[in-house]
Each structure stands twice: as C-alpha cells, then as structure tokens.
C-alpha cells in the first residue's frame, strides 16, 4: 500500500473541502469559511501512528537506555528499569489458561509484603532483580478471592539469571468483564495542531472498544493538564459509564497555554491515581503528550508510574508531534514498567506539525483509531491483536508481531 500523501491539504481532501496550500506556496489559503470547515469538523480515521512494545524487546531496551544516557540525555538524572535477568511470571488456571487480575505479592523472608503486583489479561507480570532489589529468601505469593494463597520462594539462580516462572492454580480463570479507561491529555498549545483530530479519534476509539467487547462493563474518565501559570494546571473528571456524557466532556477541551517545552505531567499522573478505580477491573491510563515534565518533577512523575505498576494500572503512552527525547524516554519507561505500550503519531497523515522519528528498531504504521483499539482489545483479552495486511501503511525494520529481528537490519533509527 502506498504511504499517505504528506501534504497540508490532506485533511481538506478527506473532509471533502477544497485543499489548503502550505504557507508561502503559490496557491493561497482558502476562505475563512472553508478553513473553518477543516478546523471545526475533523473526522476520525485520519491520524496515523506506530507502536513499540519494550516488554517484547528487553535487550533492545537496554541498548536504547545506554545510548540515551551516554548521549543526548547524559546530563539528566533519569529513572529507568534494568530489564536484564527479568523474571517472567505467568499465572495459569487449572486448564493451563492465563489467569488475569491475580494479586501477586513479593514478600521478604519474614512474610512482610514489599511489592504488590497484579497479572495482566495474559496472566503475566514481571520482576526486575536489580530494579526491585530482589534477594535470596524473597517469597512470591499469588492470591485472589477465588482461591487460597499460593507461595513459592525465589531461588538464587532465578534471581541471578532471570527466566520464566509459571504458577499453576487449582481453580478456573474468570475473563475480564470490567474496564476502567482514563485518558490523560496534555492540553497545552503545542498540542493544538492535533487536539481536534485527537478528540474525534478518541471519541471513535471509545465507541469501537465498547462495540468490540460487548460483555465488558466500561467506564471512562478524563484528566487534562497544562502547566503552572496557565488558566489551570489540571482538570479531572470522574469515571462514568455514560459514554455520551464522557464524549461531550472530551469534546469541550481546548489546547492552549504552555509556553515552554516541559509541562505539569507529574501533577496529571498524580491526579489520575486519585480517581476511584474499581479493584476488580482492568485499569488503563492512556497518556497523550508531546512534552516531558520539568526536570525537577521527573522523579514525581516516575513515582506515579511506579504506583501505577503496584496498583495494576497499565500506562499506554501516545506521543504527539515534536515529542522530545526526554518525554519519549519517560513515557516508554512508564509503559514498560506497567505492561503498557508506547505509541507515537507519524507524518503519514499529513496532519499537524512534523512528528519526531521514534528511537525504536522496528514498527508498522496504521491509522491511529485502529491501533489504539487493537492495543486496548489486547489488554482486555490477553491476546496480541495485529492489523490486517491491508491496514498497514508502511513498515520500518524487521517487524514480527511486535518483536524486532535486529539481525536483519541496521540501527539507523537509534
């Protein structure tokens, strides 16, 4: 399939309006009325995006971290997860199927809980020996309302080398039937070129996820944020199961303010943690941003990501145009830590300002609405959902269902 036209007039063409020309081109802009048609009535299915899953590429993530911390980001004290010797924990039911939303606790030798975790829909959760300060004698406990506690002691060999650990339960799994979905959106001026498109895209995504999962009780909430000195720093709206009310709230938001690159991401992430999440629901925070927090608030932002991990909240990050390397680093790290995914808008749509090329080894580009729907469906079902061949606009590197086969490519994208 041919790539999308990379022209400023694409939005007008798709909306059935007269095309707009670039500023400075021979052809002038159209009338204010025609421009308003493009600005005020965008349609879904236009933005394009790719995604990257650091959980599936742990060795490449370590290479990425080393490159960033020794290069462009070497002057910053940035938190990150050492994925070396990762312990991959899979909880299964009595049929050998993935057991979702099981409480997995790391306890010390005295039986005191030091780290609470929760399995995703695929039955997986992860321990990072260096990051989590694992020690010989640490106990792994799995519990749920539907079965008695099961314990296993982490061996020195597993802590030293990492590997797979399967815990089989003598009970049947219960599929996920509830989803709490929070949208956390940077609403500063730099997002203005895409905000209206993002609103209709997210509107469509919400409807598609509900249609794809008719047996799942879905609630939505919203956090929008700017920065200190703007009209507001954070606005939050509680979870609701009224999709029309939620869409109206989402559509009423405007992008303005800011003024410098960093924004109040730390305050927004903390506000999200204060939402009334249901403990028996799959919890997802879709973070849409193009700027990092201020350097002095990076630690607070990361702590919000760490708390999200402990509470079983998946952070799915979506970066907008012009995202800088610090924002990419933090967003990717929080998504990896919480078993989410890193998504990024691309130039293939021709909408908005130029989009930064992501520092990843392989990806495929599809329409944003389809991508986010697939990611959310995958988090609900526990089975990775890939696009149909006809939905792929272009590909970069050797992409194989989210895994990058680096031996067949160079590292030019890094």
C-alpha positions in Angstrom: 0.0 0.0 0.0 1.3 3.5 -0.8 2.0 5.9 2.0 -0.4 8.7 2.8 0.2 11.9 1.0 2.3 14.1 3.2 0.6 17.4 2.3 -1.1 20.1 4.3 -4.2 19.7 2.1 -4.9 16.1 3.1 -7.3 17.0 5.9 -9.3 19.1 3.5 -9.4 16.4 0.8 -10.6 13.8 3.3 -13.3 16.1 4.5 -14.5 16.9 1.0 -13.3 20.6 1.2 -11.1 22.5 -1.2 -7.4 21.8 -0.5 -5.3 24.1 1.6 -1.8 25.0 0.5 1.3 25.3 2.6 2.1 28.8 3.9 4.3 30.5 1.3 3.2 28.4 -1.6 1.9 29.9 -4.8 -1.7 28.9 -4.0 -3.2 31.0 -1.2 -5.2 29.6 1.7 -8.9 29.2 1.1 -11.5 31.4 2.7 -12.1 31.6 6.4 -15.3 29.7 6.0 -13.6 26.9 4.1 -10.8 26.9 6.7 -13.3 26.6 9.5 -14.8 23.6 7.8 -11.5 21.9 8.1 -10.7 23.2 11.6 -14.1 22.6 13.1 -15.3 19.3 11.5 -12.4 16.8 11.5 -13.3 13.2 11.1 -11.9 10.1 12.7 -9.6 7.7 10.8 -7.1 10.3 9.7 -4.3 10.4 12.2 -1.6 7.7 11.7 0.6 6.1 14.3 3.0 3.3 15.1 3.7 1.5 18.3 6.5 -0.3 20.2 6.5 -2.9 22.9 9.6 -2.8 25.2 8.3 -5.8 27.1 8.8 -7.9 23.9 12.3 -6.4 23.2 14.2 -6.3 26.6 17.7 -6.5 25.1 16.9 -3.6 22.7 15.5 -1.6 25.5 18.8 -1.9 27.4 20.7 -0.8 24.3 18.3 2.2 24.0 18.8 3.2 27.6 22.6 3.0 27.3 22.6 5.1 24.1 20.4 7.8 25.5 22.1 8.1 28.9 25.5 8.2 27.3 24.4 10.5 24.5 21.6 13.1 24.3 20.3 12.6 27.8 23.6 12.1 29.7 23.2 15.4 31.6 19.9 14.3 33.2 19.3 12.0 36.1 16.6 9.8 34.6 15.0 6.8 36.2 14.8 3.6 34.2 14.2 -0.1 34.5 17.1 -2.6 34.2 15.4 -5.4 32.2 18.5 -7.7 32.4 17.7 -11.0 34.0 14.0 -10.2 34.0 11.8 -12.8 35.7 8.7 -13.5 33.6 5.9 -14.7 35.9 2.9 -16.4 34.3 -0.1 -17.4 36.4 -2.3 -20.1 34.9 -5.6 -21.7 35.9 -6.4 -25.4 36.2 -6.9 -25.5 32.4 -3.5 -24.0 31.6 -5.1 -20.7 30.6 -3.8 -17.3 31.6 -5.2 -16.1 34.9 -5.9 -12.3 34.8 -6.0 -9.9 37.7 -4.4 -12.2 40.2 -2.7 -10.4 43.1 1.0 -11.2 43.1 3.0 -10.1 46.1 6.7 -10.1 46.7 7.3 -10.7 50.4 10.5 -10.7 52.4 11.7 -13.8 54.4 9.6 -12.6 57.4 6.5 -12.6 55.2 6.1 -8.9 55.0 4.8 -7.5 51.7 7.4 -5.4 49.9 5.9 -5.2 46.4 2.3 -5.7 45.3 1.8 -6.6 41.6 -1.1 -7.8 39.5 -1.3 -10.1 36.5 -2.4 -8.6 33.2 -5.1 -10.3 31.0 -2.3 -12.6 29.6 -1.6 -13.9 33.1 1.8 -12.2 33.1 3.6 -9.9 35.5 7.4 -9.2 35.8 10.1 -8.8 38.4 13.3 -7.0 37.6 16.0 -8.3 40.0 18.2 -5.1 40.1 15.3 -2.6 39.9 13.2 -4.5 42.5 16.2 -5.3 44.8 15.4 -9.0 44.9 17.2 -11.1 47.5 17.5 -14.7 48.3 14.6 -15.7 50.5 12.1 -13.4 48.9 8.7 -15.2 48.6 6.3 -14.8 45.7 2.6 -15.1 46.8 -0.4 -15.3 44.5 -3.8 -14.8 45.8 -7.4 -13.9 44.8 -10.9 -14.0 46.2 -11.5 -17.2 44.3 -8.6 -19.4 45.7 -6.3 -19.9 48.6 -2.9 -18.2 48.6 -0.1 -20.0 46.7 3.5 -19.3 47.6 6.9 -20.0 46.0 10.4 -19.0 47.1 12.6 -17.2 44.6 15.8 -19.3 44.1 19.2 -17.7 43.9 19.6 -19.0 40.4 16.4 -17.3 39.2 17.4 -14.0 40.8 20.8 -14.2 39.2 19.9 -15.2 35.7 16.2 -14.4 35.4 13.9 -16.6 33.3 10.4 -18.0 33.3 8.3 -18.9 36.4 4.9 -20.5 35.9 2.5 -20.7 38.8 -0.4 -23.1 38.3 -3.6 -22.6 40.3 -6.2 -25.3 41.1 -9.1 -23.1 40.0 -10.7 -21.8 36.8 -10.0 -18.3 35.5 -12.6 -15.6 35.1 -12.2 -13.5 32.0 -12.0 -9.7 32.4 -15.5 -8.2 32.4 -14.7 -4.6 33.6 -12.5 -1.9 32.2 -11.7 1.5 33.7 -10.2 3.7 31.0 -8.6 7.0 31.9 -7.5 9.5 29.3 -4.7 11.8 30.5 -4.2 14.5 27.9 -1.7 17.4 27.5 -3.9 20.3 26.6 -1.2 23.0 26.0 -0.7 25.0 22.9 1.8 22.6 21.3 -0.9 20.0 21.1 -3.3 22.4 19.3 -2.3 21.2 15.8 -3.7 17.8 16.6 -6.1 18.3 19.5 -9.3 18.4 17.5 -8.3 15.4 15.5 -7.3 13.5 18.6 -10.7 14.3 20.2 -12.6 12.8 17.3 -10.2 9.9 17.1 -10.5 9.1 20.8 -14.3 9.5 20.6 -14.3 6.9 17.8 -11.9 4.6 19.7 -14.1 4.6 22.8 -17.1 3.5 20.7 -15.1 0.9 18.9 -13.7 -0.6 22.1 -17.2 -0.8 23.5 -18.5 -2.5 20.3 -15.6 -5.0 20.3 -16.2 -6.0 23.9 -20.0 -6.1 24.4 -19.7 -8.2 27.6 -17.3 -5.8 29.3 -18.6 -3.1 31.6 -16.5 0.0 30.6 -16.2 3.3 32.4 -14.2 6.3 31.2 -12.6 9.3 32.9 -10.5 12.3 31.8 -7.6 14.3 33.1 -6.4 17.3 31.1 -3.4 19.3 32.1 -1.3 22.3 31.2 1.4 24.0 33.4 1.8 26.4 36.3 0.8 29.9 35.2 -1.8 28.7 32.7 -5.6 29.0 33.2 -5.4 25.7 35.1 -2.8 23.1 35.9 -5.1 20.0 36.0 -8.7 19.4 35.4 -10.1 16.0 36.2 -13.5 14.4 35.5 -14.6 11.2 37.5 -15.3 7.8 36.0 -18.6 7.5 34.3 -20.4 4.7 32.4 -22.4 7.3 30.4 -20.4 7.4 27.1 -22.3 10.3 25.7 -21.5 12.5 28.8 -17.9 11.4 28.5 -17.7 12.3 24.8 -19.2 15.7 25.5 -16.7 16.4 28.2 -13.8 15.3 26.0 -15.0 17.4 23.0 -15.2 20.5 25.2 -11.5 20.6 25.9 -9.2 23.2 24.2 -5.4 23.2 23.7 -3.7 26.5 24.7 -1.2 27.8 27.1 2.2 26.2 27.9 4.9 28.4 26.6 7.9 26.2 27.2 8.6 22.6 26.5 8.0 20.9 29.9 4.5 20.7 31.3 2.8 19.5 34.5 2.8 15.8 33.7 3.6 14.9 37.3 0.5 16.6 38.6 -1.7 15.0 36.0 -0.3 11.5 36.7 -0.9 12.0 40.5 -4.4 13.2 39.8 -5.1 10.0 37.8 -4.1 7.9 40.8 -6.7 9.7 42.9 -9.5 8.5 40.6 -11.9 6.0 42.1 -10.7 2.9 40.2 -12.5 -0.4 40.6 -10.3 -3.0 42.1 -11.9 -5.8 40.1 -11.5 -4.0 36.7 -8.7 -3.9 34.2 -7.2 -0.4 34.6 -5.7 1.5 31.8 -4.3 5.1 31.7 -3.9 6.4 28.1 -1.4 9.2 28.4 -1.4 11.6 25.4 1.5 14.1 25.5 4.3 15.7 23.5 6.4 17.2 26.3 8.2 15.9 29.4 7.7 17.1 33.0 10.0 19.7 34.3 13.4 18.2 35.3 12.6 18.9 39.0 9.4 16.9 38.7 10.7 13.9 36.8 11.1 11.8 40.0 7.5 12.6 41.0 6.3 11.6 37.5 8.2 8.3 37.7 6.9 7.6 41.2 3.3 7.9 39.8 4.3 5.3 37.2 5.7 3.1 40.0 2.5 3.4 42.0 0.5 2.6 38.8 2.5 -0.6 38.5 1.8 -1.6 42.1 -1.9 -0.9 41.6 -2.2 -2.8 38.3 -2.8 0.3 36.1 -1.4 -0.1 32.6 0.1 3.1 31.1 -0.3 3.3 27.4 1.7 6.3 26.1 0.8 8.2 22.9 3.3 10.9 21.9 2.3 13.8 19.7 4.2 15.9 17.2 7.6 17.3 18.3 8.0 14.9 21.3 11.5 15.4 22.7 13.8 12.6 23.8 13.3 13.1 27.5 9.5 12.7 27.1 10.0 9.6 24.9 12.4 8.2 27.5 10.0 8.7 30.4 6.9 7.6 28.6 8.5 4.5 27.2 9.8 3.6 30.7 6.5 4.0 32.4 4.7 2.0 29.7 7.3 -0.8 30.1 7.1 -0.8 33.8 3.3 -1.1 33.8 3.0 -3.6 30.9 1.6 -1.0 28.6 2.7 0.1 25.1 4.4 3.1 23.6 2.5 4.7 20.7 3.6 7.6 18.5 1.9 9.7 15.8 3.6 9.8 12.4 3.8 12.2 9.5 1.9 9.8 7.2 -1.4 11.5 7.7 0.0 15.0 6.7 -1.9 16.5 9.8 -0.2 18.7 12.3 3.4 19.7 12.8 6.3 17.4 11.9 6.5 14.3 14.1 9.7 13.2 15.7 11.1 9.9 14.5 10.9 7.4 17.4 14.1 5.8 18.8 12.9 2.3 18.1 14.2 -0.5 15.9 11.0 -1.5 14.1 7.4 -0.6 13.7 4.5 -0.5 11.4 2.2 2.4 10.7 -1.5 2.2 10.6 -4.4 4.5 11.4 -4.4 5.7 15.0 -8.0 4.7 15.8 -7.4 1.1 14.7 -4.1 0.9 16.5 -5.4 2.1 19.9 -8.5 -0.1 19.5 -6.2 -3.1 18.9 -4.0 -2.2 21.9 -7.0 -1.9 24.3 -8.6 -5.1 22.9 -5.3 -6.9 23.5 -5.2 -5.6 27.1 -8.7 -6.8 27.7 -8.4 -10.3 26.1 -4.7 -11.0 26.8 -4.1 -11.9 23.2 -2.0 -9.6 21.0 -4.0 -8.2 18.1 -2.2 -7.4 14.9 -3.5 -5.3 11.9 -4.7 -6.9 8.7 -2.2 -6.5 5.8 -4.4 -4.0 4.0 -4.4 -1.8 7.1 -0.6 -1.4 7.1 0.5 1.9 5.5 4.3 1.3 5.8 6.8 -0.6 7.9 10.2 0.1 9.3 12.8 -2.6 10.2 12.0 -6.2 10.6 8.7 -6.3 12.5 7.4 -9.6 13.6 4.3 -9.3 15.7 5.9 -6.6 17.9 9.3 -8.3 18.0 12.3 -6.7 16.2 14.6 -9.1 14.4 17.6 -6.8 14.6 20.0 -9.2 12.8 18.2 -8.3 9.6 18.6 -4.6 9.9 20.8 -1.7 11.0 20.3 0.5 14.0 19.9 3.7 11.9 16.7 4.6 13.8 18.6 4.9 17.0 
